[in-house]
């Protein structure tokens, strides 16, 4: 049985990916503090149910309340 080695990405693709990453990080830095906190809370609401399926959540692992 022969294993195929995966092809390496082209330098152009890697360059585009790196540039996209730089742009994404610049956009994240420009967000206001309340927007950054809101994003953290959204991520908590998405990931904590997944963690809760594996084990019981501790008290500090509950989603933060979002006061809108």
Predicted model as a PDB file, atoms N, CA, C, CB and O in Angstrom, pLDDT in the B-factor column:
MODEL        1                                                                  
ATOM      1  N   UNK A   1       0.826  -1.180   0.000  1.00 52.00           N  
ATOM      2  CA  UNK A   1       0.000   0.000   0.000  1.00 52.00           C  
ATOM      3  C   UNK A   1       0.876   1.252   0.000  1.00 52.00           C  
ATOM      4  CB  UNK A   1      -0.943  -0.006   1.205  1.00 52.00           C  
ATOM      5  O   UNK A   1       1.701   1.425   0.898  1.00 52.00           O  
ATOM      6  N   UNK A   2       0.717   2.085  -0.948  1.00 59.00           N  
ATOM      7  CA  UNK A   2       1.541   3.289  -0.992  1.00 59.00           C  
ATOM      8  C   UNK A   2       0.750   4.470  -0.440  1.00 59.00           C  
ATOM      9  CB  UNK A   2       2.018   3.579  -2.437  1.00 59.00           C  
ATOM     10  O   UNK A   2      -0.442   4.627  -0.705  1.00 59.00           O  
ATOM     11  N   UNK A   3       1.431   5.273   0.313  1.00 77.00           N  
ATOM     12  CA  UNK A   3       0.808   6.473   0.880  1.00 77.00           C  
ATOM     13  C   UNK A   3       1.182   7.666   0.018  1.00 77.00           C  
ATOM     14  CB  UNK A   3       1.248   6.698   2.363  1.00 77.00           C  
ATOM     15  O   UNK A   3       2.340   7.842  -0.363  1.00 77.00           O  
ATOM     16  N   UNK A   4       0.189   8.475  -0.278  1.00 82.00           N  
ATOM     17  CA  UNK A   4       0.454   9.682  -1.041  1.00 82.00           C  
ATOM     18  C   UNK A   4       0.810  10.800  -0.067  1.00 82.00           C  
ATOM     19  CB  UNK A   4      -0.771  10.073  -1.924  1.00 82.00           C  
ATOM     20  O   UNK A   4       0.126  11.004   0.936  1.00 82.00           O  
ATOM     21  N   UNK A   5       1.862  11.504  -0.366  1.00 85.00           N  
ATOM     22  CA  UNK A   5       2.217  12.651   0.468  1.00 85.00           C  
ATOM     23  C   UNK A   5       1.398  13.846   0.000  1.00 85.00           C  
ATOM     24  CB  UNK A   5       3.756  12.957   0.400  1.00 85.00           C  
ATOM     25  O   UNK A   5       1.268  14.080  -1.202  1.00 85.00           O  
ATOM     26  N   UNK A   6       0.850  14.596   0.937  1.00 84.00           N  
ATOM     27  CA  UNK A   6       0.045  15.755   0.534  1.00 84.00           C  
ATOM     28  C   UNK A   6       0.914  16.807  -0.154  1.00 84.00           C  
ATOM     29  CB  UNK A   6      -0.664  16.371   1.758  1.00 84.00           C  
ATOM     30  O   UNK A   6       2.083  16.993   0.184  1.00 84.00           O  
ATOM     31  N   UNK A   7       0.314  17.482  -1.120  1.00 88.00           N  
ATOM     32  CA  UNK A   7       1.039  18.536  -1.822  1.00 88.00           C  
ATOM     33  C   UNK A   7       1.191  19.740  -0.909  1.00 88.00           C  
ATOM     34  CB  UNK A   7       0.317  18.932  -3.129  1.00 88.00           C  
ATOM     35  O   UNK A   7       0.293  20.068  -0.133  1.00 88.00           O  
ATOM     36  N   UNK A   8       2.319  20.377  -1.011  1.00 91.00           N  
ATOM     37  CA  UNK A   8       2.556  21.575  -0.215  1.00 91.00           C  
ATOM     38  C   UNK A   8       1.854  22.760  -0.875  1.00 91.00           C  
ATOM     39  CB  UNK A   8       4.081  21.849  -0.061  1.00 91.00           C  
ATOM     40  O   UNK A   8       1.787  22.839  -2.102  1.00 91.00           O  
ATOM     41  N   UNK A   9       1.330  23.681  -0.061  1.00 92.00           N  
ATOM     42  CA  UNK A   9       0.680  24.861  -0.642  1.00 92.00           C  
ATOM     43  C   UNK A   9       1.697  25.723  -1.388  1.00 92.00           C  
ATOM     44  CB  UNK A   9      -0.017  25.692   0.457  1.00 92.00           C  
ATOM     45  O   UNK A   9       2.880  25.763  -1.049  1.00 92.00           O  
ATOM     46  N   UNK A  10       1.207  26.396  -2.394  1.00 94.00           N  
ATOM     47  CA  UNK A  10       2.090  27.239  -3.195  1.00 94.00           C  
ATOM     48  C   UNK A  10       2.505  28.473  -2.397  1.00 94.00           C  
ATOM     49  CB  UNK A  10       1.400  27.656  -4.512  1.00 94.00           C  
ATOM     50  O   UNK A  10       1.802  28.878  -1.471  1.00 94.00           O  
ATOM     51  N   UNK A  11       3.628  29.061  -2.747  1.00 93.00           N  
ATOM     52  CA  UNK A  11       4.061  30.294  -2.072  1.00 93.00           C  
ATOM     53  C   UNK A  11       3.028  31.409  -2.201  1.00 93.00           C  
ATOM     54  CB  UNK A  11       5.397  30.765  -2.642  1.00 93.00           C  
ATOM     55  O   UNK A  11       2.870  32.214  -1.283  1.00 93.00           O  
ATOM     56  N   UNK A  12       2.319  31.464  -3.339  1.00 95.00           N  
ATOM     57  CA  UNK A  12       1.304  32.498  -3.529  1.00 95.00           C  
ATOM     58  C   UNK A  12       0.148  32.301  -2.543  1.00 95.00           C  
ATOM     59  CB  UNK A  12       0.781  32.480  -4.983  1.00 95.00           C  
ATOM     60  O   UNK A  12      -0.340  33.267  -1.956  1.00 95.00           O  
ATOM     61  N   UNK A  13      -0.282  31.065  -2.366  1.00 96.00           N  
ATOM     62  CA  UNK A  13      -1.358  30.777  -1.423  1.00 96.00           C  
ATOM     63  C   UNK A  13      -0.935  31.140  -0.003  1.00 96.00           C  
ATOM     64  CB  UNK A  13      -1.760  29.296  -1.499  1.00 96.00           C  
ATOM     65  O   UNK A  13      -1.693  31.771   0.733  1.00 96.00           O  
ATOM     66  N   UNK A  14       0.265  30.745   0.375  1.00 96.00           N  
ATOM     67  CA  UNK A  14       0.758  31.069   1.715  1.00 96.00           C  
ATOM     68  C   UNK A  14       0.829  32.575   1.919  1.00 96.00           C  
ATOM     69  CB  UNK A  14       2.137  30.443   1.947  1.00 96.00           C  
ATOM     70  O   UNK A  14       0.498  33.073   2.995  1.00 96.00           O  
ATOM     71  N   UNK A  15       1.258  33.303   0.892  1.00 97.00           N  
ATOM     72  CA  UNK A  15       1.337  34.754   0.987  1.00 97.00           C  
ATOM     73  C   UNK A  15      -0.049  35.365   1.179  1.00 97.00           C  
ATOM     74  CB  UNK A  15       2.003  35.334  -0.263  1.00 97.00           C  
ATOM     75  O   UNK A  15      -0.221  36.259   2.007  1.00 97.00           O  
ATOM     76  N   UNK A  16      -1.047  34.885   0.413  1.00 97.00           N  
ATOM     77  CA  UNK A  16      -2.414  35.395   0.554  1.00 97.00           C  
ATOM     78  C   UNK A  16      -2.982  35.071   1.931  1.00 97.00           C  
ATOM     79  CB  UNK A  16      -3.319  34.810  -0.537  1.00 97.00           C  
ATOM     80  O   UNK A  16      -3.667  35.897   2.533  1.00 97.00           O  
ATOM     81  N   UNK A  17      -2.698  33.877   2.425  1.00 97.00           N  
ATOM     82  CA  UNK A  17      -3.194  33.497   3.750  1.00 97.00           C  
ATOM     83  C   UNK A  17      -2.579  34.371   4.843  1.00 97.00           C  
ATOM     84  CB  UNK A  17      -2.893  32.019   4.028  1.00 97.00           C  
ATOM     85  O   UNK A  17      -3.269  34.808   5.764  1.00 97.00           O  
ATOM     86  N   UNK A  18      -1.285  34.615   4.730  1.00 98.00           N  
ATOM     87  CA  UNK A  18      -0.617  35.467   5.730  1.00 98.00           C  
ATOM     88  C   UNK A  18      -1.150  36.892   5.694  1.00 98.00           C  
ATOM     89  CB  UNK A  18       0.898  35.477   5.499  1.00 98.00           C  
ATOM     90  O   UNK A  18      -1.350  37.512   6.738  1.00 98.00           O  
ATOM     91  N   UNK A  19      -1.378  37.408   4.495  1.00 98.00           N  
ATOM     92  CA  UNK A  19      -1.918  38.765   4.368  1.00 98.00           C  
ATOM     93  C   UNK A  19      -3.334  38.825   4.948  1.00 98.00           C  
ATOM     94  CB  UNK A  19      -1.921  39.214   2.881  1.00 98.00           C  
ATOM     95  O   UNK A  19      -3.680  39.782   5.641  1.00 98.00           O  
ATOM     96  N   UNK A  20      -4.141  37.822   4.670  1.00 97.00           N  
ATOM     97  CA  UNK A  20      -5.483  37.770   5.240  1.00 97.00           C  
ATOM     98  C   UNK A  20      -5.451  37.717   6.756  1.00 97.00           C  
ATOM     99  CB  UNK A  20      -6.234  36.572   4.701  1.00 97.00           C  
ATOM    100  O   UNK A  20      -6.284  38.331   7.423  1.00 97.00           O  
ATOM    101  N   UNK A  21      -4.495  36.988   7.297  1.00 97.00           N  
ATOM    102  CA  UNK A  21      -4.350  36.897   8.751  1.00 97.00           C  
ATOM    103  C   UNK A  21      -3.971  38.262   9.333  1.00 97.00           C  
ATOM    104  CB  UNK A  21      -3.285  35.836   9.128  1.00 97.00           C  
ATOM    105  O   UNK A  21      -4.499  38.671  10.368  1.00 97.00           O  
ATOM    106  N   UNK A  22      -3.054  38.962   8.660  1.00 98.00           N  
ATOM    107  CA  UNK A  22      -2.666  40.306   9.120  1.00 98.00           C  
ATOM    108  C   UNK A  22      -3.871  41.252   9.101  1.00 98.00           C  
ATOM    109  CB  UNK A  22      -1.527  40.877   8.233  1.00 98.00           C  
ATOM    110  O   UNK A  22      -4.071  42.025  10.038  1.00 98.00           O  
ATOM    111  N   UNK A  23      -4.670  41.189   8.035  1.00 97.00           N  
ATOM    112  CA  UNK A  23      -5.841  42.055   7.942  1.00 97.00           C  
ATOM    113  C   UNK A  23      -6.870  41.710   9.022  1.00 97.00           C  
ATOM    114  CB  UNK A  23      -6.477  41.940   6.551  1.00 97.00           C  
ATOM    115  O   UNK A  23      -7.468  42.604   9.621  1.00 97.00           O  
ATOM    116  N   UNK A  24      -7.071  40.430   9.266  1.00 96.00           N  
ATOM    117  CA  UNK A  24      -8.007  40.003  10.299  1.00 96.00           C  
ATOM    118  C   UNK A  24      -7.562  40.508  11.668  1.00 96.00           C  
ATOM    119  CB  UNK A  24      -8.134  38.473  10.311  1.00 96.00           C  
ATOM    120  O   UNK A  24      -8.373  41.033  12.431  1.00 96.00           O  
ATOM    121  N   UNK A  25      -6.285  40.352  11.977  1.00 97.00           N  
ATOM    122  CA  UNK A  25      -5.786  40.797  13.280  1.00 97.00           C  
ATOM    123  C   UNK A  25      -5.870  42.322  13.411  1.00 97.00           C  
ATOM    124  CB  UNK A  25      -4.334  40.327  13.485  1.00 97.00           C  
ATOM    125  O   UNK A  25      -6.156  42.829  14.495  1.00 97.00           O  
ATOM    126  N   UNK A  26      -5.627  43.046  12.336  1.00 97.00           N  
ATOM    127  CA  UNK A  26      -5.756  44.504  12.380  1.00 97.00           C  
ATOM    128  C   UNK A  26      -7.207  44.894  12.653  1.00 97.00           C  
ATOM    129  CB  UNK A  26      -5.266  45.138  11.053  1.00 97.00           C  
ATOM    130  O   UNK A  26      -7.464  45.822  13.419  1.00 97.00           O  
ATOM    131  N   UNK A  27      -8.153  44.194  12.035  1.00 96.00           N  
ATOM    132  CA  UNK A  27      -9.575  44.483  12.270  1.00 96.00           C  
ATOM    133  C   UNK A  27      -9.955  44.169  13.709  1.00 96.00           C  
ATOM    134  CB  UNK A  27     -10.464  43.676  11.301  1.00 96.00           C  
ATOM    135  O   UNK A  27     -10.733  44.904  14.317  1.00 96.00           O  
ATOM    136  N   UNK A  28      -9.416  43.086  14.261  1.00 94.00           N  
ATOM    137  CA  UNK A  28      -9.708  42.731  15.646  1.00 94.00           C  
ATOM    138  C   UNK A  28      -9.149  43.779  16.613  1.00 94.00           C  
ATOM    139  CB  UNK A  28      -9.131  41.345  15.973  1.00 94.00           C  
ATOM    140  O   UNK A  28      -9.798  44.128  17.599  1.00 94.00           O  
ATOM    141  N   UNK A  29      -7.945  44.278  16.327  1.00 95.00           N  
ATOM    142  CA  UNK A  29      -7.349  45.295  17.196  1.00 95.00           C  
ATOM    143  C   UNK A  29      -8.153  46.580  17.188  1.00 95.00           C  
ATOM    144  CB  UNK A  29      -5.921  45.582  16.771  1.00 95.00           C  
ATOM    145  O   UNK A  29      -8.182  47.299  18.186  1.00 95.00           O  
ATOM    146  N   UNK A  30      -8.802  46.875  16.078  1.00 96.00           N  
ATOM    147  CA  UNK A  30      -9.520  48.145  15.967  1.00 96.00           C  
ATOM    148  C   UNK A  30     -10.892  48.109  16.657  1.00 96.00           C  
ATOM    149  CB  UNK A  30      -9.694  48.509  14.500  1.00 96.00           C  
ATOM    150  O   UNK A  30     -11.538  49.151  16.774  1.00 96.00           O  
ATOM    151  N   UNK A  31     -11.343  46.957  17.107  1.00 96.00           N  
ATOM    152  CA  UNK A  31     -12.640  46.868  17.780  1.00 96.00           C  
ATOM    153  C   UNK A  31     -12.598  47.572  19.130  1.00 96.00           C  
ATOM    154  CB  UNK A  31     -13.054  45.401  17.963  1.00 96.00           C  
ATOM    155  O   UNK A  31     -11.547  47.664  19.764  1.00 96.00           O  
ATOM    156  N   UNK A  32     -13.740  48.061  19.554  1.00 96.00           N  
ATOM    157  CA  UNK A  32     -13.835  48.685  20.870  1.00 96.00           C  
ATOM    158  C   UNK A  32     -13.834  47.601  21.947  1.00 96.00           C  
ATOM    159  CB  UNK A  32     -15.113  49.566  20.976  1.00 96.00           C  
ATOM    160  O   UNK A  32     -14.109  46.434  21.666  1.00 96.00           O  
ATOM    161  N   UNK A  33     -13.526  47.995  23.165  1.00 95.00           N  
ATOM    162  CA  UNK A  33     -13.507  47.034  24.275  1.00 95.00           C  
ATOM    163  C   UNK A  33     -14.868  46.350  24.461  1.00 95.00           C  
ATOM    164  CB  UNK A  33     -13.098  47.740  25.576  1.00 95.00           C  
ATOM    165  O   UNK A  33     -14.903  45.133  24.638  1.00 95.00           O  
ATOM    166  N   UNK A  34     -15.995  47.086  24.429  1.00 92.00           N  
ATOM    167  CA  UNK A  34     -17.288  46.389  24.567  1.00 92.00           C  
ATOM    168  C   UNK A  34     -17.540  45.362  23.457  1.00 92.00           C  
ATOM    169  CB  UNK A  34     -18.419  47.403  24.574  1.00 92.00           C  
ATOM    170  O   UNK A  34     -18.125  44.309  23.709  1.00 92.00           O  
ATOM    171  N   UNK A  35     -17.100  45.668  22.233  1.00 94.00           N  
ATOM    172  CA  UNK A  35     -17.267  44.708  21.144  1.00 94.00           C  
ATOM    173  C   UNK A  35     -16.409  43.459  21.370  1.00 94.00           C  
ATOM    174  CB  UNK A  35     -16.906  45.361  19.801  1.00 94.00           C  
ATOM    175  O   UNK A  35     -16.835  42.342  21.075  1.00 94.00           O  
ATOM    176  N   UNK A  36     -15.200  43.660  21.897  1.00 94.00           N  
ATOM    177  CA  UNK A  36     -14.330  42.520  22.180  1.00 94.00           C  
ATOM    178  C   UNK A  36     -14.935  41.635  23.268  1.00 94.00           C  
ATOM    179  CB  UNK A  36     -12.930  43.002  22.604  1.00 94.00           C  
ATOM    180  O   UNK A  36     -14.900  40.409  23.165  1.00 94.00           O  
ATOM    181  N   UNK A  37     -15.489  42.255  24.307  1.00 90.00           N  
ATOM    182  CA  UNK A  37     -16.126  41.479  25.379  1.00 90.00           C  
ATOM    183  C   UNK A  37     -17.340  40.740  24.829  1.00 90.00           C  
ATOM    184  CB  UNK A  37     -16.541  42.400  26.559  1.00 90.00           C  
ATOM    185  O   UNK A  37     -17.561  39.579  25.175  1.00 90.00           O  
ATOM    186  N   UNK A  38     -18.115  41.381  23.995  1.00 90.00           N  
ATOM    187  CA  UNK A  38     -19.282  40.733  23.387  1.00 90.00           C  
ATOM    188  C   UNK A  38     -18.863  39.510  22.574  1.00 90.00           C  
ATOM    189  CB  UNK A  38     -20.044  41.728  22.491  1.00 90.00           C  
ATOM    190  O   UNK A  38     -19.543  38.484  22.595  1.00 90.00           O  
ATOM    191  N   UNK A  39     -17.750  39.617  21.862  1.00 91.00           N  
ATOM    192  CA  UNK A  39     -17.258  38.478  21.090  1.00 91.00           C  
ATOM    193  C   UNK A  39     -16.843  37.331  22.000  1.00 91.00           C  
ATOM    194  CB  UNK A  39     -16.081  38.899  20.214  1.00 91.00           C  
ATOM    195  O   UNK A  39     -17.107  36.170  21.685  1.00 91.00           O  
ATOM    196  N   UNK A  40     -16.199  37.634  23.125  1.00 88.00           N  
ATOM    197  CA  UNK A  40     -15.802  36.596  24.084  1.00 88.00           C  
ATOM    198  C   UNK A  40     -17.039  35.882  24.613  1.00 88.00           C  
ATOM    199  CB  UNK A  40     -14.987  37.205  25.257  1.00 88.00           C  
ATOM    200  O   UNK A  40     -17.050  34.656  24.727  1.00 88.00           O  
ATOM    201  N   UNK A  41     -18.072  36.641  24.935  1.00 88.00           N  
ATOM    202  CA  UNK A  41     -19.302  36.041  25.456  1.00 88.00           C  
ATOM    203  C   UNK A  41     -19.954  35.153  24.397  1.00 88.00           C  
ATOM    204  CB  UNK A  41     -20.287  37.136  25.916  1.00 88.00           C  
ATOM    205  O   UNK A  41     -20.454  34.074  24.717  1.00 88.00           O  
ATOM    206  N   UNK A  42     -19.952  35.594  23.154  1.00 89.00           N  
ATOM    207  CA  UNK A  42     -20.508  34.762  22.080  1.00 89.00           C  
ATOM    208  C   UNK A  42     -19.727  33.466  21.944  1.00 89.00           C  
ATOM    209  CB  UNK A  42     -20.500  35.524  20.745  1.00 89.00           C  
ATOM    210  O   UNK A  42     -20.319  32.405  21.748  1.00 89.00           O  
ATOM    211  N   UNK A  43     -18.409  33.540  22.044  1.00 90.00           N  
ATOM    212  CA  UNK A  43     -17.594  32.327  21.977  1.00 90.00           C  
ATOM    213  C   UNK A  43     -17.877  31.405  23.158  1.00 90.00           C  
ATOM    214  CB  UNK A  43     -16.106  32.687  21.939  1.00 90.00           C  
ATOM    215  O   UNK A  43     -17.918  30.185  22.998  1.00 90.00           O  
ATOM    216  N   UNK A  44     -18.073  31.982  24.345  1.00 87.00           N  
ATOM    217  CA  UNK A  44     -18.432  31.174  25.511  1.00 87.00           C  
ATOM    218  C   UNK A  44     -19.743  30.434  25.259  1.00 87.00           C  
ATOM    219  CB  UNK A  44     -18.548  32.059  26.771  1.00 87.00           C  
ATOM    220  O   UNK A  44     -19.850  29.236  25.525  1.00 87.00           O  
ATOM    221  N   UNK A  45     -20.718  31.144  24.755  1.00 87.00           N  
ATOM    222  CA  UNK A  45     -22.036  30.524  24.522  1.00 87.00           C  
ATOM    223  C   UNK A  45     -21.957  29.406  23.488  1.00 87.00           C  
ATOM    224  CB  UNK A  45     -23.050  31.581  24.061  1.00 87.00           C  
ATOM    225  O   UNK A  45     -22.764  28.478  23.514  1.00 87.00           O  
ATOM    226  N   UNK A  46     -21.009  29.488  22.597  1.00 89.00           N  
ATOM    227  CA  UNK A  46     -20.828  28.462  21.581  1.00 89.00           C  
ATOM    228  C   UNK A  46     -20.051  27.256  22.127  1.00 89.00           C  
ATOM    229  CB  UNK A  46     -20.105  29.049  20.372  1.00 89.00           C  
ATOM    230  O   UNK A  46     -20.416  26.112  21.859  1.00 89.00           O  
ATOM    231  N   UNK A  47     -18.985  27.510  22.888  1.00 91.00           N  
ATOM    232  CA  UNK A  47     -18.100  26.424  23.301  1.00 91.00           C  
ATOM    233  C   UNK A  47     -18.491  25.747  24.607  1.00 91.00           C  
ATOM    234  CB  UNK A  47     -16.722  26.940  23.425  1.00 91.00           C  
ATOM    235  O   UNK A  47     -18.247  24.552  24.774  1.00 91.00           O  
ATOM    236  N   UNK A  48     -19.091  26.484  25.535  1.00 89.00           N  
ATOM    237  CA  UNK A  48     -19.396  25.876  26.829  1.00 89.00           C  
ATOM    238  C   UNK A  48     -20.376  24.709  26.739  1.00 89.00           C  
ATOM    239  CB  UNK A  48     -19.951  26.917  27.753  1.00 89.00           C  
ATOM    240  O   UNK A  48     -20.202  23.742  27.480  1.00 89.00           O  
ATOM    241  N   UNK A  49     -21.392  24.739  25.881  1.00 89.00           N  
ATOM    242  CA  UNK A  49     -22.241  23.544  25.768  1.00 89.00           C  
ATOM    243  C   UNK A  49     -21.468  22.309  25.283  1.00 89.00           C  
ATOM    244  CB  UNK A  49     -23.398  23.824  24.815  1.00 89.00           C  
ATOM    245  O   UNK A  49     -21.777  21.181  25.669  1.00 89.00           O  
ATOM    246  N   UNK A  50     -20.472  22.536  24.446  1.00 92.00           N  
ATOM    247  CA  UNK A  50     -19.649  21.419  23.970  1.00 92.00           C  
ATOM    248  C   UNK A  50     -18.834  20.850  25.132  1.00 92.00           C  
ATOM    249  CB  UNK A  50     -18.708  21.875  22.814  1.00 92.00           C  
ATOM    250  O   UNK A  50     -18.739  19.633  25.291  1.00 92.00           O  
ATOM    251  N   UNK A  51     -18.250  21.727  25.937  1.00 91.00           N  
ATOM    252  CA  UNK A  51     -17.481  21.278  27.099  1.00 91.00           C  
ATOM    253  C   UNK A  51     -18.399  20.580  28.087  1.00 91.00           C  
ATOM    254  CB  UNK A  51     -16.761  22.465  27.779  1.00 91.00           C  
ATOM    255  O   UNK A  51     -18.024  19.566  28.675  1.00 91.00           O  
ATOM    256  N   UNK A  52     -19.604  21.117  28.276  1.00 90.00           N  
ATOM    257  CA  UNK A  52     -20.548  20.544  29.240  1.00 90.00           C  
ATOM    258  C   UNK A  52     -20.965  19.128  28.854  1.00 90.00           C  
ATOM    259  CB  UNK A  52     -21.783  21.431  29.358  1.00 90.00           C  
ATOM    260  O   UNK A  52     -21.333  18.342  29.727  1.00 90.00           O  
ATOM    261  N   UNK A  53     -20.918  18.790  27.586  1.00 93.00           N  
ATOM    262  CA  UNK A  53     -21.242  17.423  27.171  1.00 93.00           C  
ATOM    263  C   UNK A  53     -20.168  16.437  27.609  1.00 93.00           C  
ATOM    264  CB  UNK A  53     -21.418  17.356  25.657  1.00 93.00           C  
ATOM    265  O   UNK A  53     -20.442  15.248  27.768  1.00 93.00           O  
ATOM    266  N   UNK A  54     -18.971  16.917  27.802  1.00 94.00           N  
ATOM    267  CA  UNK A  54     -17.851  16.056  28.197  1.00 94.00           C  
ATOM    268  C   UNK A  54     -17.688  15.943  29.710  1.00 94.00           C  
ATOM    269  CB  UNK A  54     -16.569  16.576  27.594  1.00 94.00           C  
ATOM    270  O   UNK A  54     -17.300  14.900  30.235  1.00 94.00           O  
ATOM    271  N   UNK A  55     -17.997  17.049  30.399  1.00 93.00           N  
ATOM    272  CA  UNK A  55     -17.838  17.054  31.861  1.00 93.00           C  
ATOM    273  C   UNK A  55     -18.684  18.169  32.443  1.00 93.00           C  
ATOM    274  CB  UNK A  55     -16.341  17.228  32.271  1.00 93.00           C  
ATOM    275  O   UNK A  55     -19.169  19.045  31.727  1.00 93.00           O  
ATOM    276  N   UNK A  56     -18.849  18.120  33.746  1.00 91.00           N  
ATOM    277  CA  UNK A  56     -19.610  19.173  34.415  1.00 91.00           C  
ATOM    278  C   UNK A  56     -18.797  20.467  34.410  1.00 91.00           C  
ATOM    279  CB  UNK A  56     -19.975  18.758  35.869  1.00 91.00           C  
ATOM    280  O   UNK A  56     -17.585  20.455  34.624  1.00 91.00           O  
ATOM    281  N   UNK A  57     -19.481  21.571  34.164  1.00 87.00           N  
ATOM    282  CA  UNK A  57     -18.818  22.867  34.190  1.00 87.00           C  
ATOM    283  C   UNK A  57     -18.625  23.319  35.628  1.00 87.00           C  
ATOM    284  CB  UNK A  57     -19.624  23.911  33.399  1.00 87.00           C  
ATOM    285  O   UNK A  57     -19.466  23.061  36.488  1.00 87.00           O  
ATOM    286  N   UNK A  58     -17.526  23.988  35.880  1.00 89.00           N  
ATOM    287  CA  UNK A  58     -17.319  24.575  37.198  1.00 89.00           C  
ATOM    288  C   UNK A  58     -18.051  25.915  37.247  1.00 89.00           C  
ATOM    289  CB  UNK A  58     -15.792  24.751  37.509  1.00 89.00           C  
ATOM    290  O   UNK A  58     -18.519  26.412  36.222  1.00 89.00           O  
ATOM    291  N   UNK A  59     -18.144  26.484  38.419  1.00 84.00           N  
ATOM    292  CA  UNK A  59     -18.880  27.741  38.585  1.00 84.00           C  
ATOM    293  C   UNK A  59     -18.287  28.862  37.729  1.00 84.00           C  
ATOM    294  CB  UNK A  59     -18.884  28.159  40.058  1.00 84.00           C  
ATOM    295  O   UNK A  59     -19.026  29.690  37.196  1.00 84.00           O  
ATOM    296  N   UNK A  60     -16.967  28.894  37.595  1.00 84.00           N  
ATOM    297  CA  UNK A  60     -16.348  29.979  36.814  1.00 84.00           C  
ATOM    298  C   UNK A  60     -16.447  29.746  35.317  1.00 84.00           C  
ATOM    299  CB  UNK A  60     -14.889  30.137  37.202  1.00 84.00           C  
ATOM    300  O   UNK A  60     -16.062  30.619  34.539  1.00 84.00           O  
ATOM    301  N   UNK A  61     -16.948  28.603  34.892  1.00 82.00           N  
ATOM    302  CA  UNK A  61     -17.079  28.322  33.467  1.00 82.00           C  
ATOM    303  C   UNK A  61     -18.471  28.626  32.928  1.00 82.00           C  
ATOM    304  CB  UNK A  61     -16.742  26.882  33.199  1.00 82.00           C  
ATOM    305  O   UNK A  61     -18.797  28.220  31.813  1.00 82.00           O  
ATOM    306  N   UNK A  62     -19.274  29.312  33.673  1.00 79.00           N  
ATOM    307  CA  UNK A  62     -20.604  29.689  33.197  1.00 79.00           C  
ATOM    308  C   UNK A  62     -20.473  30.908  32.294  1.00 79.00           C  
ATOM    309  CB  UNK A  62     -21.570  29.980  34.390  1.00 79.00           C  
ATOM    310  O   UNK A  62     -19.579  31.731  32.494  1.00 79.00           O  
ATOM    311  N   UNK A  63     -21.354  31.035  31.302  1.00 75.00           N  
ATOM    312  CA  UNK A  63     -21.279  32.232  30.434  1.00 75.00           C  
ATOM    313  C   UNK A  63     -21.525  33.500  31.239  1.00 75.00           C  
ATOM    314  CB  UNK A  63     -22.306  32.138  29.280  1.00 75.00           C  
ATOM    315  O   UNK A  63     -22.325  33.514  32.174  1.00 75.00           O  
ATOM    316  N   UNK A  64     -20.842  34.539  30.868  1.00 74.00           N  
ATOM    317  CA  UNK A  64     -21.031  35.825  31.518  1.00 74.00           C  
ATOM    318  C   UNK A  64     -22.383  36.378  31.114  1.00 74.00           C  
ATOM    319  CB  UNK A  64     -19.895  36.812  31.153  1.00 74.00           C  
ATOM    320  O   UNK A  64     -22.836  36.155  29.992  1.00 74.00           O  
ATOM    321  N   UNK A  65     -23.029  37.095  32.015  1.00 76.00           N  
ATOM    322  CA  UNK A  65     -24.309  37.724  31.614  1.00 76.00           C  
ATOM    323  C   UNK A  65     -24.024  38.867  30.642  1.00 76.00           C  
ATOM    324  CB  UNK A  65     -25.102  38.255  32.868  1.00 76.00           C  
ATOM    325  O   UNK A  65     -23.042  39.594  30.791  1.00 76.00           O  
ATOM    326  N   UNK A  66     -24.869  39.009  29.678  1.00 71.00           N  
ATOM    327  CA  UNK A  66     -24.706  40.068  28.684  1.00 71.00           C  
ATOM    328  C   UNK A  66     -25.808  41.085  28.906  1.00 71.00           C  
ATOM    329  CB  UNK A  66     -24.743  39.502  27.222  1.00 71.00           C  
ATOM    330  O   UNK A  66     -26.982  40.800  28.670  1.00 71.00           O  
ATOM    331  N   UNK A  67     -25.432  42.261  29.357  1.00 71.00           N  
ATOM    332  CA  UNK A  67     -26.399  43.335  29.613  1.00 71.00           C  
ATOM    333  C   UNK A  67     -26.465  44.226  28.389  1.00 71.00           C  
ATOM    334  CB  UNK A  67     -26.012  44.162  30.882  1.00 71.00           C  
ATOM    335  O   UNK A  67     -25.548  45.006  28.133  1.00 71.00           O  
ATOM    336  N   UNK A  68     -27.546  44.115  27.631  1.00 59.00           N  
ATOM    337  CA  UNK A  68     -27.725  44.979  26.449  1.00 59.00           C  
ATOM    338  C   UNK A  68     -28.695  46.074  26.727  1.00 59.00           C  
ATOM    339  CB  UNK A  68     -28.197  44.181  25.254  1.00 59.00           C  
ATOM    340  O   UNK A  68     -28.967  46.894  25.850  1.00 59.00           O  
TER     341      UNK A  68                                                      
ENDMDL                                                                          
END                                                                             
